[in-house]
Amino acid sequence: MELTPAGHPREQSAPCIGARAPLFTLPDENNQPHSLVDELRAGKPIVLFFMRGEW
């Protein structure tokens, strides 16, 4: 991954519209883990959005 002079990944490494999300597990506000695979298997609707870390 190529970094900009400020040390941030270049925008080319951002996911493309319609690309498959990587499999991941993240904690919620109560520190309980939630994995994308488990949520999809449970048939729950999933909305992912990505925010740029610095403008």
MMTF fields as JSON, N, C-alpha, C and O atoms, coordinates in Angstrom:
{
  "mmtfVersion": "1.0.0",
  "mmtfProducer": "UNKNOWN",
  "numBonds": 219,
  "numAtoms": 220,
  "numGroups": 55,
  "numChains": 1,
  "numModels": 1,
  "chainsPerModel": [1],
  "groupsPerChain": [55],
  "chainIdList": ["A"],
  "bondAtomList": [4, 2, 8, 6, 12, 10, 16, 14, 20, 18, 24, 22, 28, 26, 32, 30, 36, 34, 40, 38, 44, 42, 48, 46, 52, 50, 56, 54, 60, 58, 64, 62, 68, 66, 72, 70, 76, 74, 80, 78, 84, 82, 88, 86, 92, 90, 96, 94, 100, 98, 104, 102, 108, 106, 112, 110, 116, 114, 120, 118, 124, 122, 128, 126, 132, 130, 136, 134, 140, 138, 144, 142, 148, 146, 152, 150, 156, 154, 160, 158, 164, 162, 168, 166, 172, 170, 176, 174, 180, 178, 184, 182, 188, 186, 192, 190, 196, 194, 200, 198, 204, 202, 208, 206, 212, 210, 216, 214],
  "bondOrderList": [1, 1, 1, 1, 1, 1, 1, 1, 1, 1, 1, 1, 1, 1, 1, 1, 1, 1, 1, 1, 1, 1, 1, 1, 1, 1, 1, 1, 1, 1, 1, 1, 1, 1, 1, 1, 1, 1, 1, 1, 1, 1, 1, 1, 1, 1, 1, 1, 1, 1, 1, 1, 1, 1],
  "groupList": [{"groupName": "MET", "atomNameList": ["N", "CA", "C", "O"], "elementList": ["N", "C", "C", "O"], "formalChargeList": [0, 0, 0, 0], "bondAtomList": [1, 0, 2, 1, 3, 2], "bondOrderList": [1, 1, 2], "singleLetterCode": "M", "chemCompType": "L-PEPTIDE LINKING"}, {"groupName": "GLU", "atomNameList": ["N", "CA", "C", "O"], "elementList": ["N", "C", "C", "O"], "formalChargeList": [0, 0, 0, 0], "bondAtomList": [1, 0, 2, 1, 3, 2], "bondOrderList": [1, 1, 2], "singleLetterCode": "E", "chemCompType": "L-PEPTIDE LINKING"}, {"groupName": "LEU", "atomNameList": ["N", "CA", "C", "O"], "elementList": ["N", "C", "C", "O"], "formalChargeList": [0, 0, 0, 0], "bondAtomList": [1, 0, 2, 1, 3, 2], "bondOrderList": [1, 1, 2], "singleLetterCode": "L", "chemCompType": "L-PEPTIDE LINKING"}, {"groupName": "THR", "atomNameList": ["N", "CA", "C", "O"], "elementList": ["N", "C", "C", "O"], "formalChargeList": [0, 0, 0, 0], "bondAtomList": [1, 0, 2, 1, 3, 2], "bondOrderList": [1, 1, 2], "singleLetterCode": "T", "chemCompType": "L-PEPTIDE LINKING"}, {"groupName": "PRO", "atomNameList": ["N", "CA", "C", "O"], "elementList": ["N", "C", "C", "O"], "formalChargeList": [0, 0, 0, 0], "bondAtomList": [1, 0, 2, 1, 3, 2], "bondOrderList": [1, 1, 2], "singleLetterCode": "P", "chemCompType": "L-PEPTIDE LINKING"}, {"groupName": "ALA", "atomNameList": ["N", "CA", "C", "O"], "elementList": ["N", "C", "C", "O"], "formalChargeList": [0, 0, 0, 0], "bondAtomList": [1, 0, 2, 1, 3, 2], "bondOrderList": [1, 1, 2], "singleLetterCode": "A", "chemCompType": "L-PEPTIDE LINKING"}, {"groupName": "GLY", "atomNameList": ["N", "CA", "C", "O"], "elementList": ["N", "C", "C", "O"], "formalChargeList": [0, 0, 0, 0], "bondAtomList": [1, 0, 2, 1, 3, 2], "bondOrderList": [1, 1, 2], "singleLetterCode": "G", "chemCompType": "PEPTIDE LINKING"}, {"groupName": "HIS", "atomNameList": ["N", "CA", "C", "O"], "elementList": ["N", "C", "C", "O"], "formalChargeList": [0, 0, 0, 0], "bondAtomList": [1, 0, 2, 1, 3, 2], "bondOrderList": [1, 1, 2], "singleLetterCode": "H", "chemCompType": "L-PEPTIDE LINKING"}, {"groupName": "ARG", "atomNameList": ["N", "CA", "C", "O"], "elementList": ["N", "C", "C", "O"], "formalChargeList": [0, 0, 0, 0], "bondAtomList": [1, 0, 2, 1, 3, 2], "bondOrderList": [1, 1, 2], "singleLetterCode": "R", "chemCompType": "L-PEPTIDE LINKING"}, {"groupName": "GLN", "atomNameList": ["N", "CA", "C", "O"], "elementList": ["N", "C", "C", "O"], "formalChargeList": [0, 0, 0, 0], "bondAtomList": [1, 0, 2, 1, 3, 2], "bondOrderList": [1, 1, 2], "singleLetterCode": "Q", "chemCompType": "L-PEPTIDE LINKING"}, {"groupName": "SER", "atomNameList": ["N", "CA", "C", "O"], "elementList": ["N", "C", "C", "O"], "formalChargeList": [0, 0, 0, 0], "bondAtomList": [1, 0, 2, 1, 3, 2], "bondOrderList": [1, 1, 2], "singleLetterCode": "S", "chemCompType": "L-PEPTIDE LINKING"}, {"groupName": "CYS", "atomNameList": ["N", "CA", "C", "O"], "elementList": ["N", "C", "C", "O"], "formalChargeList": [0, 0, 0, 0], "bondAtomList": [1, 0, 2, 1, 3, 2], "bondOrderList": [1, 1, 2], "singleLetterCode": "C", "chemCompType": "L-PEPTIDE LINKING"}, {"groupName": "ILE", "atomNameList": ["N", "CA", "C", "O"], "elementList": ["N", "C", "C", "O"], "formalChargeList": [0, 0, 0, 0], "bondAtomList": [1, 0, 2, 1, 3, 2], "bondOrderList": [1, 1, 2], "singleLetterCode": "I", "chemCompType": "L-PEPTIDE LINKING"}, {"groupName": "PHE", "atomNameList": ["N", "CA", "C", "O"], "elementList": ["N", "C", "C", "O"], "formalChargeList": [0, 0, 0, 0], "bondAtomList": [1, 0, 2, 1, 3, 2], "bondOrderList": [1, 1, 2], "singleLetterCode": "F", "chemCompType": "L-PEPTIDE LINKING"}, {"groupName": "ASP", "atomNameList": ["N", "CA", "C", "O"], "elementList": ["N", "C", "C", "O"], "formalChargeList": [0, 0, 0, 0], "bondAtomList": [1, 0, 2, 1, 3, 2], "bondOrderList": [1, 1, 2], "singleLetterCode": "D", "chemCompType": "L-PEPTIDE LINKING"}, {"groupName": "ASN", "atomNameList": ["N", "CA", "C", "O"], "elementList": ["N", "C", "C", "O"], "formalChargeList": [0, 0, 0, 0], "bondAtomList": [1, 0, 2, 1, 3, 2], "bondOrderList": [1, 1, 2], "singleLetterCode": "N", "chemCompType": "L-PEPTIDE LINKING"}, {"groupName": "VAL", "atomNameList": ["N", "CA", "C", "O"], "elementList": ["N", "C", "C", "O"], "formalChargeList": [0, 0, 0, 0], "bondAtomList": [1, 0, 2, 1, 3, 2], "bondOrderList": [1, 1, 2], "singleLetterCode": "V", "chemCompType": "L-PEPTIDE LINKING"}, {"groupName": "LYS", "atomNameList": ["N", "CA", "C", "O"], "elementList": ["N", "C", "C", "O"], "formalChargeList": [0, 0, 0, 0], "bondAtomList": [1, 0, 2, 1, 3, 2], "bondOrderList": [1, 1, 2], "singleLetterCode": "K", "chemCompType": "L-PEPTIDE LINKING"}, {"groupName": "TRP", "atomNameList": ["N", "CA", "C", "O"], "elementList": ["N", "C", "C", "O"], "formalChargeList": [0, 0, 0, 0], "bondAtomList": [1, 0, 2, 1, 3, 2], "bondOrderList": [1, 1, 2], "singleLetterCode": "W", "chemCompType": "L-PEPTIDE LINKING"}],
  "groupTypeList": [0, 1, 2, 3, 4, 5, 6, 7, 4, 8, 1, 9, 10, 5, 4, 11, 12, 6, 5, 8, 5, 4, 2, 13, 3, 2, 4, 14, 1, 15, 15, 9, 4, 7, 10, 2, 16, 14, 1, 2, 8, 5, 6, 17, 4, 12, 16, 2, 13, 13, 0, 8, 6, 1, 18],
  "groupIdList": [1, 2, 3, 4, 5, 6, 7, 8, 9, 10, 11, 12, 13, 14, 15, 16, 17, 18, 19, 20, 21, 22, 23, 24, 25, 26, 27, 28, 29, 30, 31, 32, 33, 34, 35, 36, 37, 38, 39, 40, 41, 42, 43, 44, 45, 46, 47, 48, 49, 50, 51, 52, 53, 54, 55],
  "secStructList": [7, 7, 5, 7, 6, 6, 1, 7, 5, 7, 4, 4, 4, 1, 7, 7, 6, 6, 7, 7, 7, 7, 7, 7, 3, 3, 3, 7, 6, 6, 1, 7, 3, 3, 3, 2, 2, 2, 2, 2, 2, 6, 6, 7, 7, 7, 7, 7, 7, 7, 7, 7, 1, 7, 7],
  "xCoordList": [0.843, 0.0, 0.891, 1.779, 0.648, 1.445, 0.862, -0.355, 1.731, 1.272, 1.558, 2.52, 0.721, 0.946, 2.029, 2.397, 2.551, 3.558, 3.081, 3.896, 1.782, 1.25, 1.151, 0.805, 1.448, 1.408, 0.069, -0.151, -0.837, -2.149, -2.2, -1.548, -2.987, -3.101, -3.701, -4.544, -3.262, -3.821, -5.261, -5.646, -6.028, -7.437, -7.649, -8.708, -6.666, -6.819, -7.017, -7.53, -6.623, -6.773, -8.167, -8.48, -9.006, -10.361, -11.195, -10.946, -12.19, -13.051, -13.863, -14.245, -14.113, -14.925, -16.398, -16.745, -17.249, -18.691, -19.041, -18.649, -19.772, -20.199, -19.198, -19.486, -18.01, -17.006, -17.469, -18.198, -17.046, -17.371, -16.578, -15.396, -17.244, -16.579, -15.678, -16.005, -14.562, -13.727, -14.432, -15.231, -14.136, -14.715, -14.027, -12.802, -14.812, -14.23, -15.093, -16.262, -14.506, -15.197, -14.794, -13.61, -15.799, -15.555, -16.39, -17.468, -15.908, -16.694, -17.751, -17.573, -18.864, -19.882, -19.586, -18.51, -20.532, -20.316, -20.172, -19.681, -20.599, -20.447, -19.277, -19.143, -18.441, -17.252, -17.597, -16.777, -18.804, -19.203, -18.85, -19.18, -18.179, -17.773, -18.948, -19.867, -18.904, -19.891, -19.115, -18.297, -19.383, -18.689, -19.662, -20.858, -19.146, -19.963, -20.594, -21.772, -19.849, -20.364, -21.552, -22.571, -21.429, -22.523, -23.78, -24.892, -23.604, -24.76, -25.44, -26.669, -24.667, -25.258, -25.962, -27.046, -25.365, -26.002, -27.314, -28.232, -27.411, -28.64, -29.705, -30.829, -29.351, -30.3, -30.554, -31.546, -29.671, -29.837, -29.413, -28.446, -30.142, -29.705, -28.414, -28.244, -27.527, -26.217, -26.052, -26.288, -25.651, -25.307, -23.892, -23.617, -22.994, -21.614, -21.361, -21.779, -20.687, -20.221, -18.804, -18.408, -18.072, -16.673, -16.467, -16.886, -15.822, -15.515, -14.032, -13.208, -13.721, -12.326, -11.778, -12.425, -10.601, -10.043, -9.6, -9.59, -9.237, -8.783, -9.114, -8.908, -9.613, -9.984, -8.905, -9.008],
  "yCoordList": [-1.165, 0.0, 1.232, 1.377, 2.089, 3.306, 4.377, 4.559, 5.086, 6.114, 7.499, 7.696, 8.447, 9.84, 10.396, 9.741, 11.576, 12.168, 12.296, 12.251, 12.453, 12.563, 11.208, 11.138, 10.122, 8.786, 8.085, 7.074, 8.602, 7.996, 7.188, 7.542, 6.083, 5.304, 6.156, 7.019, 5.906, 6.628, 6.181, 5.071, 7.033, 6.737, 5.523, 4.899, 5.17, 4.016, 2.728, 1.752, 2.7, 1.49, 1.394, 0.395, 2.416, 2.392, 1.372, 1.126, 0.768, -0.193, 0.501, 1.663, -0.213, 0.309, 0.067, -0.832, 0.87, 0.667, -0.713, -1.081, -1.47, -2.808, -3.905, -5.082, -3.537, -4.546, -5.323, -4.797, -6.55, -7.366, -6.861, -6.532, -6.809, -6.38, -7.493, -8.67, -7.144, -8.17, -8.727, -8.037, -9.958, -10.548, -9.923, -9.807, -9.523, -8.865, -9.109, -9.48, -8.898, -8.925, -7.661, -7.343, -6.942, -5.704, -5.68, -6.272, -5.004, -4.9, -3.801, -2.81, -4.008, -2.96, -2.051, -2.132, -1.193, -0.245, -0.923, -0.311, -2.187, -2.958, -3.928, -4.812, -3.757, -4.593, -6.041, -6.938, -6.27, -7.597, -7.721, -6.835, -8.813, -8.95, -9.272, -9.999, -8.727, -9.007, -9.242, -8.417, -10.385, -10.672, -10.51, -10.773, -10.085, -9.911, -11.242, -11.279, -12.309, -13.629, -14.033, -14.49, -13.869, -14.253, -13.425, -13.953, -12.134, -11.272, -11.651, -11.672, -11.948, -12.355, -13.699, -13.882, -14.631, -15.948, -15.836, -16.623, -14.868, -14.662, -13.946, -13.757, -13.546, -12.881, -11.43, -10.843, -10.852, -9.451, -8.533, -8.813, -7.437, -6.475, -5.792, -5.482, -5.563, -4.974, -3.695, -3.679, -2.646, -1.398, -1.053, -0.874, -0.957, -0.565, 0.777, 1.026, 1.625, 2.858, 3.122, 2.732, 3.779, 4.042, 5.543, 6.289, 5.964, 7.38, 7.573, 6.785, 8.609, 8.962, 9.458, 10.256, 8.993, 9.306, 10.743, 11.25, 11.409, 12.779, 13.503, 12.961, 14.697, 15.461, 16.372, 17.115],
  "zCoordList": [0.0, 0.0, 0.0, 0.841, -0.927, -1.039, -0.125, -0.072, 0.593, 1.512, 0.955, 0.212, 1.317, 0.95, 1.857, 2.832, 1.57, 2.463, 3.909, 4.83, 4.12, 5.485, 6.165, 7.344, 5.442, 6.029, 5.92, 6.588, 5.088, 4.928, 3.639, 2.657, 3.636, 2.393, 1.279, 1.525, 0.079, -1.072, -1.307, -0.937, -1.908, -2.133, -3.029, -2.966, -3.866, -4.741, -3.952, -4.498, -2.68, -1.89, -1.264, -0.616, -1.449, -0.901, -1.657, -2.838, -0.992, -1.69, -2.778, -2.641, -3.835, -4.933, -4.626, -3.86, -5.225, -5.072, -5.593, -6.7, -4.805, -5.191, -4.864, -5.077, -4.345, -3.991, -2.762, -1.921, -2.671, -1.494, -0.298, -0.404, 0.821, 2.059, 2.575, 2.425, 3.172, 3.793, 5.024, 5.657, 5.352, 6.562, 7.766, 7.796, 8.755, 9.92, 11.143, 11.033, 12.299, 13.581, 14.326, 14.442, 14.831, 15.556, 16.83, 16.869, 17.874, 19.108, 18.995, 18.285, 19.721, 19.804, 20.991, 21.584, 21.337, 22.428, 23.791, 24.74, 23.891, 25.133, 25.068, 25.914, 24.068, 23.846, 23.495, 23.688, 22.981, 22.529, 21.05, 20.262, 20.661, 19.265, 18.344, 18.721, 17.142, 16.1, 14.814, 14.407, 14.175, 12.917, 11.758, 11.889, 10.658, 9.461, 9.062, 8.704, 9.116, 8.726, 9.598, 9.08, 10.919, 11.816, 11.572, 11.595, 11.34, 11.085, 9.777, 9.706, 8.749, 7.468, 7.591, 7.037, 8.304, 8.492, 9.252, 9.022, 10.152, 10.921, 10.096, 10.559, 8.872, 7.996, 8.36, 7.926, 9.149, 9.552, 8.415, 7.708, 8.245, 7.224, 7.659, 8.838, 6.741, 7.037, 6.222, 5.014, 6.886, 6.208, 6.623, 7.81, 5.659, 5.926, 5.284, 4.153, 5.995, 5.365, 5.837, 6.935, 5.0, 5.265, 5.335, 4.45, 6.391, 6.545, 6.338, 6.802, 5.652, 5.452, 6.792, 7.471, 7.167, 8.476, 8.64, 9.762, 7.579, 7.683, 6.396, 5.31, 6.496, 5.303, 4.964, 3.988]
}
